[in-house]
Amino acid sequence: MPPAIERLRRVPFDRLLSRPAHAANHALASAPCNIFTTSGTTSAPKFVLHRQGAIAGHAQQVARVFGFTAPDTLSLAILPLCGVFGFNQTLATLAAGKPSVLVESYEIDEIARLIQRHKPTTMFGSDDMYARLLDMMPGRWPFRSIKWAGYGAFNASLEDLPERAQPRGLRLVGLYGMSEVQALYARQPLKAPMARRKLGGGLPTSPLGHVRVRDPDSGELLGPGQPGALECAGPSLMVGYYGNEAATAQAMTADGYVRTGDLAQLDGRGGFTFLSRMGDVLRLSGFLVNPLEIEAHIQKLPAIADCQTIAVPRPEGVRAVSFVILKPGAALDEAEVIGHCKRGLANYKVPLRVFAVDDFPKTPSPNGFKIQRGKLREMAEDLLRT
């Protein structure tokens, strides 16, 4: 038992059954049911409140659309139930009346063992997790039982992961979700070409789900292919932020959409493509720039293991600054990195400076660690002053 709760009094279930029944049934669809926390990477953490009907209805819809109702379904739930990703996957499996294998700890060798033992038909996770599984699991086709696997792309150096995974029987499919609209809110079509299928976003899971993209400066609604601030609506939407009416009012539009804080663009097919967090977006020379474009380009260099890029205001205008983690034994040649960027990127995307760090500042979340880009920005400003 976790030390944080072992000191608390435990009540046997039999004792609960012995108590008098309530005079009325309070388990209404509109009753507040679950609270999830935001990660707090871009602002103070908030408590996201959902009603019972929204959680149950979303689970049933995911079960149908994601194919969990198939007779052979067995779900491997790797992510913890305290976050919506693991919670929604497990609840959708239960809504379909199918079994789910829960992972006690996030250990790659244990996850590999469970895949080999239980032969799940579906699983969800991050690109880092799948990359480690591909390295660890032997054989030409170790994921034979898995029909498709949902994933979130967070590491720019793993951009080609879906192409590497598919020949070994692992079909990766991009997803979208967040605490405010629940996980598995959208998914790319399973039969879409690889170039589309591997992107975050997709079509809303619910037929009542709707998305739109708005220019963050003018407030104008944008058409397909134009990046802007993503807004989502639908039956999986939160009640609000518990105990924080001001934050709820700021996040919700008058017509019932939540401002996600994400940069996205409509795909012209009824869905959308997730690009990055709005807080991560770089405004360079008047253009919205996804930092992943710069990071992926820098990570093509053999000495670079990982990269994060932020924007810093300078007298000559806002400029990009990159932080890199080097591969073992490598040394940073800043001029080489900047020259590489000049040869492959527009001038306004070329970093002003490149700094090597041992690790990026991170904060824990239910789905793993997230980069604290605000702290990176502070580090860049300090280094540029010296």
Legacy VTK file of the C-alpha trace (Angstrom):
# vtk DataFile Version 3.0
C-alpha trace
ASCII
DATASET POLYDATA
POINTS 386 float
0.000 0.000 0.000
1.368 3.497 -0.816
2.887 5.199 2.262
0.679 8.258 1.744
-2.489 6.284 2.564
-1.302 3.372 4.713
-1.933 5.419 7.885
-5.597 5.969 6.981
-8.432 3.912 8.450
-9.640 1.163 6.114
-13.333 0.313 5.871
-14.226 -3.232 4.715
-16.665 -3.442 1.811
-18.984 -5.688 3.865
-19.427 -2.853 6.323
-20.474 -0.514 3.541
-23.075 -3.045 2.401
-24.471 -3.200 5.943
-25.340 0.479 6.030
-28.897 1.661 5.259
-29.566 2.489 1.640
-30.005 6.100 0.560
-33.594 7.169 0.219
-32.870 8.523 -3.257
-30.518 7.587 -6.097
-27.975 10.385 -6.471
-26.051 8.713 -9.306
-27.509 11.028 -11.938
-25.934 11.605 -15.331
-25.482 15.264 -14.395
-23.805 14.473 -11.058
-20.170 15.596 -10.731
-18.100 12.432 -10.731
-14.345 12.700 -11.389
-11.645 15.329 -11.012
-8.418 15.267 -13.025
-5.538 17.696 -12.683
-3.861 19.667 -15.426
-0.081 19.355 -15.559
0.686 22.982 -14.765
3.422 23.267 -17.398
2.149 26.602 -18.721
0.124 27.855 -15.715
-0.903 26.796 -12.230
-2.480 23.302 -12.093
-6.276 23.237 -12.167
-8.855 20.635 -11.132
-10.871 19.477 -14.145
-14.358 18.341 -13.105
-16.416 15.920 -15.230
-19.971 14.727 -14.784
-20.897 11.070 -14.642
-22.888 11.055 -17.879
-20.025 12.602 -19.867
-17.570 9.971 -18.640
-19.895 7.013 -19.200
-21.124 8.269 -22.568
-17.605 8.926 -23.827
-16.507 5.440 -22.754
-19.349 3.862 -24.722
-18.607 5.982 -27.794
-14.887 5.155 -27.705
-15.701 1.459 -27.318
-17.783 1.532 -30.509
-15.578 3.747 -32.680
-12.263 2.208 -31.586
-13.511 -1.332 -32.160
-13.310 -2.464 -28.536
-16.592 -4.343 -28.971
-14.841 -6.982 -31.119
-15.055 -10.451 -29.506
-11.276 -10.862 -29.172
-10.546 -7.464 -27.589
-7.986 -7.419 -24.799
-6.664 -4.024 -23.798
-3.229 -3.426 -22.285
-3.555 -0.313 -20.112
-0.055 1.023 -19.537
-0.710 4.595 -18.447
-1.973 5.319 -14.899
-5.673 5.755 -14.156
-5.077 9.114 -12.466
-4.717 10.696 -15.932
-7.403 10.724 -18.604
-5.299 8.749 -21.111
-5.144 5.562 -19.032
-8.517 6.195 -17.400
-10.456 6.588 -20.654
-8.796 3.594 -22.278
-9.656 1.337 -19.345
-13.196 2.642 -18.958
-13.907 2.217 -22.682
-12.687 -1.378 -22.452
-15.021 -1.983 -19.506
-17.881 -0.303 -21.394
-17.355 -2.869 -24.161
-17.454 -5.680 -21.590
-13.924 -6.760 -22.475
-10.887 -7.553 -20.301
-8.042 -5.146 -19.582
-4.538 -5.884 -18.315
-3.259 -3.199 -15.932
0.454 -2.512 -15.641
1.673 -2.084 -12.078
4.798 -0.089 -12.941
6.141 1.679 -15.994
8.966 -0.757 -16.673
9.640 -1.561 -20.324
10.726 -5.134 -19.638
7.508 -5.769 -17.686
5.387 -4.240 -20.468
7.172 -6.453 -23.018
6.539 -9.521 -20.837
2.818 -8.690 -20.558
2.529 -8.274 -24.341
4.087 -11.687 -24.901
2.005 -13.345 -22.187
-1.451 -11.835 -22.723
-1.303 -10.943 -26.437
-3.352 -7.723 -26.268
-5.247 -6.479 -29.292
-4.915 -2.795 -28.403
-2.638 -0.528 -26.374
-1.777 3.159 -26.058
1.374 5.028 -25.104
4.045 7.540 -26.027
6.535 7.420 -28.879
9.399 6.969 -26.398
7.712 3.890 -24.956
7.159 2.270 -28.352
10.729 3.025 -29.414
12.062 1.240 -26.333
9.713 -1.698 -26.903
10.913 -2.061 -30.491
14.504 -2.157 -29.258
13.754 -4.657 -26.501
11.343 -7.140 -28.053
13.055 -9.745 -30.243
11.783 -11.295 -33.437
10.608 -10.024 -36.777
6.974 -9.590 -35.745
6.692 -9.335 -31.931
3.408 -7.374 -31.939
1.407 -9.960 -33.877
-1.710 -9.715 -31.678
-2.033 -5.899 -31.754
-4.472 -4.686 -34.407
-3.415 -1.059 -33.989
-1.853 1.060 -31.262
-2.651 4.637 -30.353
0.254 6.922 -29.594
1.258 10.461 -28.787
4.273 11.974 -30.572
6.377 14.042 -28.167
9.969 13.389 -29.266
10.994 15.039 -32.541
13.867 12.601 -32.982
11.329 9.759 -33.305
9.461 11.265 -36.246
10.054 8.112 -38.310
8.891 5.743 -35.556
5.598 4.715 -37.267
7.505 3.815 -40.439
9.964 1.711 -38.421
7.245 0.088 -36.318
4.879 -1.068 -39.059
7.139 -3.746 -40.637
7.313 -5.376 -37.196
3.530 -5.600 -36.856
2.930 -2.387 -34.901
0.520 0.000 -36.622
0.722 3.342 -34.797
-2.191 5.764 -35.038
-2.229 9.400 -33.891
-4.669 10.497 -31.186
-5.774 13.665 -29.437
-7.142 14.383 -26.010
-6.724 16.460 -22.880
-8.218 16.552 -19.401
-10.819 19.166 -20.404
-12.361 17.015 -23.197
-11.076 13.619 -21.990
-8.523 11.476 -23.773
-9.310 9.697 -27.039
-11.338 12.736 -28.100
-10.080 12.275 -31.678
-8.224 9.675 -33.725
-6.765 9.523 -37.197
-8.516 7.076 -39.569
-7.012 3.590 -39.384
-6.860 3.250 -43.168
-5.372 6.681 -43.822
-1.953 6.881 -45.503
0.977 6.756 -43.104
1.768 10.467 -43.553
-1.660 11.368 -42.169
-2.231 8.454 -39.803
0.832 9.192 -37.681
-0.138 12.806 -36.934
-1.766 13.910 -33.702
-5.415 14.921 -33.995
-7.872 13.288 -36.368
-11.644 13.020 -36.481
-13.662 13.586 -33.282
-14.711 10.275 -31.744
-18.239 11.510 -31.086
-20.484 12.560 -33.995
-21.488 15.453 -31.730
-17.873 16.563 -31.327
-16.864 19.722 -33.171
-13.557 21.532 -33.627
-12.590 24.913 -34.999
-9.394 26.936 -35.305
-9.126 30.628 -34.521
-6.471 33.245 -35.221
-4.993 33.968 -31.760
-4.512 37.660 -32.537
-7.555 38.717 -34.564
-10.012 36.128 -33.219
-11.059 35.274 -36.785
-12.064 31.673 -37.510
-9.625 30.041 -39.916
-10.089 27.591 -42.763
-8.287 24.309 -43.521
-4.505 24.401 -43.552
-4.237 27.608 -41.522
-2.607 27.119 -38.098
-4.281 28.721 -35.111
-5.737 28.177 -31.655
-7.795 24.971 -31.404
-11.261 25.009 -29.804
-13.227 21.823 -29.072
-16.828 21.037 -28.146
-18.814 17.858 -27.605
-20.433 15.595 -25.032
-17.094 14.677 -23.392
-16.512 18.290 -22.338
-15.740 19.117 -18.700
-18.165 20.815 -16.312
-15.430 23.310 -15.520
-12.466 23.868 -13.238
-13.533 22.889 -9.741
-13.521 25.856 -7.380
-12.170 28.208 -10.031
-14.960 30.055 -11.825
-12.568 32.647 -13.240
-10.415 30.021 -14.946
-13.532 28.265 -16.262
-14.864 31.493 -17.764
-11.507 32.161 -19.384
-11.316 28.663 -20.898
-14.896 28.399 -22.186
-16.459 30.309 -25.074
-20.008 31.643 -24.931
-21.207 28.942 -27.354
-19.752 25.993 -25.420
-16.275 25.386 -26.845
-13.180 24.971 -24.698
-10.054 26.886 -25.601
-7.542 24.048 -25.600
-4.358 26.087 -25.636
-3.137 23.997 -28.586
-1.971 25.008 -32.039
-3.734 23.051 -34.785
-5.077 23.316 -38.301
-8.231 21.922 -39.870
-7.561 19.153 -42.373
-10.524 19.827 -44.692
-11.949 16.341 -43.995
-13.919 17.116 -40.847
-10.903 16.685 -38.579
-7.761 18.505 -37.533
-4.020 18.115 -37.112
-2.406 18.889 -33.765
0.782 20.922 -34.178
1.948 21.912 -30.686
0.934 23.657 -27.484
0.132 27.324 -28.059
2.495 28.130 -25.207
5.243 26.374 -27.168
4.541 28.158 -30.457
7.184 30.568 -31.633
6.052 33.877 -33.136
8.953 34.658 -35.467
8.879 37.484 -38.021
5.101 37.555 -37.665
4.673 33.827 -38.405
3.460 31.093 -36.059
6.242 28.489 -36.057
5.981 25.005 -34.601
9.217 24.478 -32.616
9.210 20.809 -33.642
10.198 21.876 -37.155
13.402 23.447 -35.861
14.045 20.678 -33.326
13.608 17.864 -35.840
16.023 19.591 -38.228
18.691 20.044 -35.544
18.316 16.424 -34.416
19.395 15.247 -37.859
22.953 16.096 -36.805
24.801 13.007 -35.535
25.970 14.682 -32.302
22.494 15.734 -31.138
20.386 13.361 -29.024
17.511 15.724 -28.228
16.511 19.347 -28.724
14.097 21.939 -27.387
13.566 25.376 -28.933
11.971 28.465 -27.414
11.594 32.103 -28.473
13.254 35.032 -26.722
12.592 38.743 -27.382
15.656 40.645 -28.577
16.157 44.278 -29.639
16.175 43.150 -33.281
12.986 41.093 -32.786
11.918 37.740 -31.357
14.506 35.037 -32.068
14.650 31.288 -31.604
17.086 29.779 -29.086
17.750 26.029 -28.952
18.902 23.764 -26.138
20.398 20.394 -27.041
21.375 17.212 -25.252
24.456 15.680 -26.823
25.065 12.025 -27.509
27.708 10.347 -25.303
31.189 11.507 -26.203
29.975 14.270 -28.531
30.867 17.963 -28.238
28.742 20.915 -29.274
29.852 22.809 -32.361
27.417 25.716 -32.198
28.537 27.203 -35.517
27.955 23.868 -37.232
24.429 23.602 -35.806
23.516 27.141 -36.855
25.027 26.589 -40.296
23.008 23.384 -40.652
19.848 25.348 -39.826
20.692 28.071 -42.351
20.974 25.424 -45.059
17.615 23.819 -44.301
15.318 26.405 -42.700
13.946 29.834 -43.486
16.195 32.577 -42.109
13.736 33.660 -39.426
13.645 30.093 -38.036
17.421 29.818 -37.559
18.313 29.871 -33.834
20.216 32.873 -32.538
22.151 30.617 -30.136
22.423 26.904 -29.331
23.291 25.746 -25.808
24.136 22.254 -24.556
22.520 21.003 -21.325
22.664 17.720 -19.424
18.869 17.528 -19.243
15.786 19.677 -19.791
13.781 21.007 -16.810
10.735 18.747 -16.388
7.583 18.416 -14.362
5.762 15.123 -13.691
2.305 14.437 -15.151
0.048 11.356 -15.248
1.352 10.547 -18.742
5.035 11.053 -18.005
7.342 14.045 -17.656
6.701 17.271 -19.548
9.293 19.854 -20.534
9.072 23.151 -18.637
9.584 25.467 -21.563
9.042 28.513 -19.366
12.163 27.598 -17.405
14.062 27.068 -20.647
13.041 30.566 -21.678
14.364 31.956 -18.392
17.617 30.033 -18.866
17.993 31.459 -22.384
17.433 35.023 -21.213
20.043 34.595 -18.465
22.597 33.087 -20.851
22.070 35.795 -23.453
22.763 38.455 -20.818
26.163 36.991 -19.968
LINES 1 387
386 0 1 2 3 4 5 6 7 8 9 10 11 12 13 14 15 16 17 18 19 20 21 22 23 24 25 26 27 28 29 30 31 32 33 34 35 36 37 38 39 40 41 42 43 44 45 46 47 48 49 50 51 52 53 54 55 56 57 58 59 60 61 62 63 64 65 66 67 68 69 70 71 72 73 74 75 76 77 78 79 80 81 82 83 84 85 86 87 88 89 90 91 92 93 94 95 96 97 98 99 100 101 102 103 104 105 106 107 108 109 110 111 112 113 114 115 116 117 118 119 120 121 122 123 124 125 126 127 128 129 130 131 132 133 134 135 136 137 138 139 140 141 142 143 144 145 146 147 148 149 150 151 152 153 154 155 156 157 158 159 160 161 162 163 164 165 166 167 168 169 170 171 172 173 174 175 176 177 178 179 180 181 182 183 184 185 186 187 188 189 190 191 192 193 194 195 196 197 198 199 200 201 202 203 204 205 206 207 208 209 210 211 212 213 214 215 216 217 218 219 220 221 222 223 224 225 226 227 228 229 230 231 232 233 234 235 236 237 238 239 240 241 242 243 244 245 246 247 248 249 250 251 252 253 254 255 256 257 258 259 260 261 262 263 264 265 266 267 268 269 270 271 272 273 274 275 276 277 278 279 280 281 282 283 284 285 286 287 288 289 290 291 292 293 294 295 296 297 298 299 300 301 302 303 304 305 306 307 308 309 310 311 312 313 314 315 316 317 318 319 320 321 322 323 324 325 326 327 328 329 330 331 332 333 334 335 336 337 338 339 340 341 342 343 344 345 346 347 348 349 350 351 352 353 354 355 356 357 358 359 360 361 362 363 364 365 366 367 368 369 370 371 372 373 374 375 376 377 378 379 380 381 382 383 384 385
